[in-house]
């Protein structure tokens, strides 16, 4: 009995139980490189940095959501993609991984950073609904110099088609000071009517279902008038879609061209800045 207990203690101390090994990667080809983290770059995965700042992995996922629809001929063209910051996690299978450093990013690690296997969905929204979506996204950001405590997973990471400015000194629901999607500027109080003007948005099914407080989206994924759909390739799952996108992208060509954050997608003014996570 003492020997069995000692053996079990040794296995637990190693971080996993052998007969139910949580350390095994949950994706095929976990050691395959899907991209590089750019030279001189660190990507922070802790909650404040995923939920209170632009994040390079989540930005790539938002880009991937657009790509997976627009790369299939005959699909209605997607205008932009969004990913809730709560989709990004720093808990690996057996190790806390709060920083991705320069060098190869593998399929297995990406699967741990995006672990939930959310369905990638698409739906048509009005300009007013898009504006409301982004106001909700930033409503719980902390104004500088307030410490960032319990940051909201509802903060949206956006694809490259979006350029937005947010002023955290303003009251919630009045923080978006500028918003452009592609060539369209969306102006508060001057929304063009739907469906004459509509935006097709790709996102995780989790928020399309109204979760994370997105009541503005509830029911729209089941409304035929909103032309709902699911990603047509790679199982329609966020991490697999993102892996496939990264594999064929410039991010996978060299460490010089690797992933790095684009701070201009969501420009944060008067907002608290997350600290670098511990090593």
Secondary structure, 3 states (H helix, E strand, C coil): CHHHHHHHHHHHHCCCECCECCCCCCCCCCCCEEEEEEEEEEEECCHHHHHCCCCHHHHHHHHHHHHHHHCCCCCCCCCEEEEEHHHCCCECCCCECCEEEEEEEEHHHHHHHCCCCCEEEEEEECHHHHHHHHHHHHCCCCECCCCCCCCCCCCEEECCCEEEEEECCCCCCCCEEEEEECCEECCCCCCCCCCCCCEEEEEEHHHHCCHHHCHHHCCHHHCHHHCCEECCCHHHEHHHHHHHHHHHCHHHCCHHHCECCCCCCEEEECECCCCCCCC
